[in-house]
Amino acid sequence: MRQFLFITFMLLASITMKAQQIVFTPQWTPQAQFAGYYVAQELGFYKEAGVDVLIEHTSTSDIAINRLRSGKSNAITMFLFDAIYQIGHGAEMVNVLQTAQRSGLVIAVRDDNIKTVEDLQGRRVGIWRSNFNQLAQFLNRDYRLNIEWILFIQGINLYISGAVDATMAMTYNELYWIMSSGFENKKVISLADIGYDYPDEGVYVSSEYYQKYPEKARAFAEASRRGWEWVHEHPEQALDIVMKVMEREHVPASRRHQEWMLREVLKLQCPKGESKPNFQLDATKVESLSNLLIRHGRMDRVISFEDIQAR
């Protein structure tokens, strides 16, 4: 009888531990964009915080939000725009850590005659075949530019070949490849500078997990924050860890690109005019972005700061 009770206890303990494990999925494949989480794992910050974190990366057929909805993942990274949109359409999740404070979205100009956003009138512009394209479409409507959008999945081939007059890009990704291809003197129009400065990445935990294990979720967020703070202080060592993760996951990598990416990501984590991150979600940004989505017919209800912020 004692042996039976012992086995039962051990099985229940195992099930409980597994249930409390946090399966965390960054929104893309391994890269410096997620350095803080790799550092927290590698240096034992998660373990010290008492959380068992399993980092499982996404793929084109198994995207982060779908993993969260299905229960495969308990936590994911996501841009604020996408998070508000998804919550407005029924996704149950809360923000536990806001890493980015600014937007890295830009329009990389190829035609030298384009000096301002108004000069994009009737132009051919490359755009992602994903949710990243929505802010650009709002800009197109707000400025009445009548842009001809040319869709792409990833890469800069449209830009390099001259098939477009400009292209959407992230400062830490496509913009690097454009500049590395001999176009470093071309103009860049930042969406943040023309009224669309909405923070990029944050960490979201499913509402179900947060309700069941709030302490674990908060400990995970705090350890992740600690990881990012360490990255800010030790970027070169953090880059070593990133490269190790990419090699382990068999992801081809250029250290030079990853160095650029990390530098740009760390910049975006600092509020405008400041040199240090605060990792706080800005309530005014949530309200403004929610109203923008409603104004453009993408949602029919307001998502408030209280709706999205873990408490």
C-alpha positions as CSV (number, residue, x, y, z in Angstrom):
1,M,0.0,0.0,0.0
2,R,2.8,2.4,0.9
3,Q,4.6,1.6,-2.4
4,F,1.3,2.3,-4.3
5,L,0.9,5.6,-2.5
6,F,4.5,6.5,-3.1
7,I,4.2,5.8,-6.9
8,T,0.9,7.7,-7.0
9,F,2.6,10.7,-5.3
10,M,5.5,10.6,-7.6
11,L,3.2,10.5,-10.7
12,L,1.2,13.4,-9.4
13,A,4.3,15.4,-8.7
14,S,5.6,14.7,-12.2
15,I,2.3,15.8,-13.7
16,T,2.3,19.0,-11.7
17,M,5.9,19.8,-12.6
18,K,5.2,19.2,-16.3
19,A,2.0,21.3,-16.1
20,Q,4.0,24.2,-14.6
21,Q,6.7,24.0,-17.2
22,I,6.7,27.0,-19.5
23,V,7.0,26.2,-23.2
24,F,8.2,29.4,-24.7
25,T,8.1,30.1,-28.4
26,P,9.8,33.2,-29.9
27,Q,8.0,34.4,-33.1
28,W,10.8,33.4,-35.5
29,T,13.8,31.1,-35.9
30,P,16.8,31.4,-33.6
31,Q,18.6,34.8,-33.9
32,A,19.9,37.7,-31.9
33,Q,16.3,39.2,-31.8
34,F,15.8,36.7,-28.9
35,A,19.2,37.0,-27.2
36,G,17.8,37.8,-23.7
37,Y,15.9,34.5,-23.5
38,Y,18.9,32.5,-24.6
39,V,21.0,34.2,-22.0
40,A,18.4,33.6,-19.3
41,Q,18.5,29.9,-20.2
42,E,22.2,29.6,-20.7
43,L,23.2,31.4,-17.5
44,G,20.6,29.8,-15.3
45,F,18.4,32.8,-14.6
46,Y,15.3,30.8,-15.3
47,K,16.5,28.0,-13.0
48,E,17.4,30.5,-10.2
49,A,13.9,32.0,-10.5
50,G,12.4,28.5,-10.0
51,V,10.9,28.1,-13.5
52,D,11.4,25.3,-15.9
53,V,11.5,26.9,-19.4
54,L,11.6,25.0,-22.6
55,I,12.3,27.2,-25.6
56,E,10.8,25.8,-28.8
57,H,11.1,27.8,-32.0
58,T,8.4,28.3,-34.5
59,S,8.3,27.5,-38.2
60,T,6.3,28.7,-41.2
61,S,3.8,25.9,-40.7
62,D,3.7,26.2,-36.9
63,I,3.5,29.9,-36.1
64,A,3.7,31.2,-32.5
65,I,0.1,32.5,-32.1
66,N,-1.2,29.1,-33.4
67,R,0.9,27.3,-30.9
68,L,-0.4,29.5,-28.1
69,R,-4.0,29.0,-29.2
70,S,-3.6,25.2,-29.4
71,G,-1.8,24.9,-26.1
72,K,1.5,23.8,-27.5
73,S,3.1,26.9,-26.1
74,N,2.4,28.7,-22.9
75,A,4.3,31.9,-23.8
76,I,5.3,33.6,-27.0
77,T,6.8,36.8,-28.3
78,M,4.6,39.1,-30.4
79,F,4.5,42.7,-31.7
80,L,2.0,44.9,-29.8
81,F,0.1,45.5,-33.1
82,D,-0.5,41.7,-33.6
83,A,-1.2,41.2,-29.9
84,I,-4.0,43.8,-29.8
85,Y,-5.4,42.5,-33.1
86,Q,-5.4,38.8,-31.8
87,I,-6.9,39.7,-28.5
88,G,-9.6,41.7,-30.3
89,H,-10.4,38.5,-32.3
90,G,-10.6,36.2,-29.3
91,A,-7.0,35.2,-28.4
92,E,-6.7,34.8,-24.6
93,M,-3.3,36.0,-23.5
94,V,-1.7,38.7,-21.4
95,N,1.5,40.8,-21.7
96,V,4.0,39.9,-18.9
97,L,7.0,41.8,-20.3
98,Q,7.3,44.5,-22.9
99,T,10.8,44.4,-24.4
100,A,10.6,46.8,-27.3
101,Q,9.6,50.4,-26.7
102,R,9.8,51.6,-30.4
103,S,9.1,50.4,-33.9
104,G,11.8,49.1,-36.2
105,L,9.6,49.3,-39.3
106,V,11.0,51.4,-42.1
107,I,10.5,52.0,-45.8
108,A,13.8,51.5,-47.6
109,V,13.8,53.7,-50.7
110,R,15.4,52.7,-53.9
111,D,14.3,55.5,-56.2
112,D,16.3,58.6,-55.3
113,N,13.4,60.8,-56.3
114,I,11.5,59.7,-53.3
115,K,12.4,62.1,-50.5
116,T,9.3,62.0,-48.3
117,V,6.4,59.7,-47.6
118,E,4.2,61.8,-49.9
119,D,6.6,60.9,-52.8
120,L,5.4,57.3,-52.5
121,Q,2.2,58.3,-54.3
122,G,1.4,55.6,-56.9
123,R,4.8,53.8,-56.4
124,R,5.5,50.1,-56.4
125,V,6.5,49.1,-52.8
126,G,7.5,45.7,-51.5
127,I,5.5,44.4,-48.6
128,W,5.5,41.2,-46.5
129,R,2.8,38.6,-47.1
130,S,2.0,38.6,-43.3
131,N,0.5,40.7,-40.6
132,F,3.6,42.9,-40.7
133,N,1.9,44.6,-43.7
134,Q,-1.0,46.1,-41.9
135,L,0.6,49.2,-40.5
136,A,1.9,50.0,-43.9
137,Q,-1.5,49.6,-45.4
138,F,-2.9,52.0,-42.8
139,L,-0.2,54.5,-43.7
140,N,-1.2,54.1,-47.4
141,R,-4.9,54.9,-46.6
142,D,-4.1,57.7,-44.2
143,Y,-1.9,59.5,-46.6
144,R,-4.0,58.5,-49.7
145,L,-0.9,57.3,-51.5
146,N,-2.5,54.7,-53.8
147,I,0.6,52.5,-53.4
148,E,0.9,49.4,-55.6
149,W,1.9,46.7,-53.2
150,I,4.2,43.9,-54.4
151,L,4.1,41.0,-52.0
152,F,7.1,39.0,-50.8
153,I,7.6,36.4,-48.1
154,Q,11.1,37.4,-47.1
155,G,14.4,38.6,-48.6
156,I,15.3,41.7,-50.6
157,N,15.3,40.4,-54.2
158,L,12.6,42.8,-55.3
159,Y,14.6,45.7,-54.0
160,I,18.0,44.5,-55.4
161,S,16.5,43.8,-58.9
162,G,14.8,47.2,-59.1
163,A,11.3,45.6,-59.3
164,V,10.1,48.0,-56.7
165,D,10.7,51.7,-55.9
166,A,10.9,51.0,-52.2
167,T,10.3,48.2,-49.8
168,M,9.2,47.6,-46.2
169,A,12.0,46.5,-44.0
170,M,12.9,45.9,-40.3
171,T,16.0,47.9,-39.2
172,Y,17.6,44.8,-37.8
173,N,16.9,42.4,-40.7
174,E,16.1,43.4,-44.2
175,L,17.7,46.9,-43.9
176,Y,21.0,45.2,-43.0
177,W,20.9,43.1,-46.2
178,I,20.0,46.1,-48.3
179,M,22.9,48.2,-46.9
180,S,25.3,45.2,-47.2
181,S,24.4,45.0,-50.9
182,G,25.7,48.4,-51.8
183,F,22.7,50.6,-51.0
184,E,24.0,52.1,-47.8
185,N,23.4,55.7,-48.9
186,K,19.7,55.3,-49.8
187,K,17.0,57.1,-47.9
188,V,15.0,55.3,-45.2
189,I,11.6,56.5,-44.0
190,S,10.9,55.4,-40.4
191,L,7.3,54.7,-39.6
192,A,8.0,55.8,-36.1
193,D,8.9,59.3,-37.4
194,I,5.7,59.7,-39.3
195,G,3.2,58.9,-36.6
196,Y,3.2,55.1,-36.4
197,D,5.6,54.5,-33.5
198,Y,4.1,51.4,-32.0
199,P,6.4,49.1,-29.9
200,D,7.5,45.9,-31.5
201,E,8.0,42.9,-29.4
202,G,6.7,41.8,-26.0
203,V,6.2,38.5,-24.2
204,Y,2.7,37.1,-23.9
205,V,1.5,34.2,-21.7
206,S,-1.8,32.4,-22.3
207,S,-4.5,33.5,-19.9
208,E,-5.1,30.0,-18.9
209,Y,-1.5,29.5,-17.8
210,Y,-1.4,32.9,-16.0
211,Q,-4.5,32.2,-14.1
212,K,-3.2,28.8,-13.0
213,Y,0.4,29.7,-12.3
214,P,0.7,33.5,-11.8
215,E,3.8,33.3,-9.7
216,K,5.6,31.1,-12.3
217,A,4.5,33.4,-15.1
218,R,5.8,36.5,-13.2
219,A,9.1,34.7,-12.3
220,F,9.5,33.8,-16.0
221,A,9.0,37.4,-17.0
222,E,11.4,38.7,-14.4
223,A,14.1,36.2,-15.3
224,S,13.7,37.1,-19.0
225,R,14.1,40.7,-18.1
226,R,17.2,39.9,-16.2
227,G,18.5,38.1,-19.3
228,W,17.9,41.2,-21.4
229,E,19.6,43.5,-18.8
230,W,22.6,41.2,-18.9
231,V,22.7,41.4,-22.7
232,H,22.7,45.2,-22.5
233,E,25.8,45.0,-20.2
234,H,27.5,42.2,-22.1
235,P,26.6,42.3,-25.8
236,E,29.6,40.5,-27.1
237,Q,29.2,37.6,-24.7
238,A,25.5,37.5,-25.4
239,L,26.3,37.3,-29.1
240,D,28.5,34.2,-28.4
241,I,25.5,32.6,-26.8
242,V,23.2,33.5,-29.7
243,M,25.7,32.0,-32.2
244,K,25.9,28.8,-30.1
245,V,22.1,28.5,-30.1
246,M,21.9,29.0,-33.9
247,E,24.6,26.4,-34.5
248,R,22.9,23.9,-32.3
249,E,19.6,24.5,-34.1
250,H,21.4,24.3,-37.5
251,V,20.4,27.8,-38.5
252,P,23.0,29.4,-41.0
253,A,24.2,32.6,-39.5
254,S,26.5,35.6,-40.2
255,R,28.0,36.9,-37.0
256,R,28.2,40.3,-38.6
257,H,24.5,40.3,-39.3
258,Q,23.6,39.0,-35.8
259,E,25.8,41.8,-34.3
260,W,23.9,44.4,-36.3
261,M,20.6,42.8,-35.3
262,L,21.4,42.8,-31.6
263,R,22.6,46.4,-31.7
264,E,19.4,47.5,-33.4
265,V,17.1,45.4,-31.1
266,L,18.8,46.9,-28.0
267,K,18.2,50.4,-29.4
268,L,14.5,49.7,-29.9
269,Q,14.2,48.5,-26.2
270,C,15.1,52.0,-25.0
271,P,12.4,54.7,-25.0
272,K,13.1,57.6,-27.4
273,G,15.8,59.8,-26.1
274,E,16.9,57.4,-23.4
275,S,19.8,54.9,-23.2
276,K,18.3,52.3,-20.9
277,P,15.3,50.0,-21.3
278,N,12.3,50.1,-18.9
279,F,10.5,47.0,-20.0
280,Q,7.1,48.6,-19.4
281,L,4.0,48.5,-21.6
282,D,2.9,52.0,-22.4
283,A,-0.9,52.4,-21.8
284,T,-1.1,55.3,-24.2
285,K,0.3,53.2,-27.0
286,V,-2.2,50.4,-26.3
287,E,-5.1,52.9,-26.5
288,S,-3.8,54.6,-29.6
289,L,-3.1,51.4,-31.5
290,S,-6.5,49.9,-30.5
291,N,-8.2,53.0,-31.8
292,L,-6.2,52.8,-35.1
293,L,-7.3,49.2,-35.6
294,I,-10.9,50.2,-35.0
295,R,-10.7,53.2,-37.3
296,H,-9.4,51.0,-40.1
297,G,-12.1,48.4,-39.6
298,R,-9.8,45.6,-38.3
299,M,-11.6,45.4,-34.9
300,D,-15.0,46.3,-33.5
301,R,-14.1,46.8,-29.9
302,V,-11.6,48.6,-27.8
303,I,-8.7,46.6,-26.2
304,S,-7.7,48.5,-23.1
305,F,-4.4,48.4,-21.2
306,E,-6.3,46.4,-18.5
307,D,-7.3,43.9,-21.2
308,I,-3.8,43.2,-22.2
309,Q,-1.5,43.8,-19.2
310,A,-1.0,41.0,-16.7
311,R,-2.0,42.0,-13.2
